[in-house]
Amino acid sequence: MRVCLITSRPGHPLLAATTALLTPRHEVDSIDPEAGHDASRPSVSGGALADVYLLKARTPRALALARSFEERGAPVVNSAAATGLCQDRTAMAELAGSAGLPFASTRTVAALRQLAAEPALPYPLVVKSRYSRRHDLVARVDDAVRMRRLCAEWPDEPVVVQPFTANSGWDHKLWVIAGQVFAALRRSELADPRPDPRAEPASQNMTGAWAVTAAVHDPGPGPGPGSRGPTLPLALADLPGGWLDLVRRVGSVFALDVYGVDLIDAGGGAPLIVDINAFPGVRGQSGAPEALAALALRAATGEAAGESEAAIVPG
C-alpha cells in the first residue's frame, strides 16, 4: 500500500510513529500543502495516486489539495468536507445542535468591535475566532475592560460568543481514532487566571464527583498558550457515565475517523462540548500510532468508517 501524509510536519510524533509502523511493508510519503505544489499533481512522486491520504493539515491549501485527490477517487482521512466544517466554529455549533449534542451555546458576530459595542453584555463570556487556525483568538472575557483590550487587537475578527460555564478549570481531552478512545486532562486556557497551583483533579470517586488533591508537580503560572502545564493521564474508566458513547457519536455526526473532543464537566458529570478538532496530535497516547496505521490500511481498501448521520456536502 502507498500512504501519503498531507502535512507540513511529517516528523510530528504521531505521524512519525505511524510511518515507522507502516514502512516495513508499505510506502509512506508526504506532501507539504504550503510548499507551492500544483494541486493538479496526483501525488508527491510519480504519476499515480496514493492508496490513501491522511489529512493532518487543516489550512485552506491543504483542504483544496485533499479535495482534488477526492475528486479523482482517492480516499482521504478525514475528508476535506468534514475537516473544513470543523474549522468553522459557527457551522460546528449548528451541526452539533441539530444532532442534539451537548455543545456550548454559540452565537456568531461579524466583527469583535460589533460585539464590544453591544450594551449590557452578560460577562463572563468566551470569545473565539469564528475560523479556527493557528494563533487565533480564544479568550475568556470577564468585563468591559478586557473586551476593549481585545477589540483594540482584533477589531475586525469574525467571532463566536459563548457563555462561560463554571467548571473545575480542567479540559477533558478525548481523542478518537476509528472508534478507539484516548483520554487526558489539561488545564483550560479559559480557567481562572490565578488558580491554586497545587490543585488538580484526581480519579473519579465512587459517587462520580471529581476529587481535588495536591499536585505532584507545579502546572505553571496560569492559563494561556504554553503555560497550562503538562497533560495528565486519564483512564477511560474514570470518565463519567455516557461520555465514551458521546464522543464516539461525535465522529458519526461529523463524519470523522480521527478527531478530538474537548469536554468540560458542567456539574454532576454533565458533559459540555467546547471544541471538536479534525485530526489532532494525540501526543503521548499508547496505542494511537497503531490505531492510525490500522485505519490507514483499512481506508486504503475502502473500509474506513467516516459516514455521517448528517449530510456533509463537499464544497
Summary of the structure (lengths in Angstrom):
residues: 315
radius of gyration: 20.2
end to end distance: 28.7
largest distance: 62.8
contacts: 973
relative contact order: 0.16
helix: 26%
strand: 26%
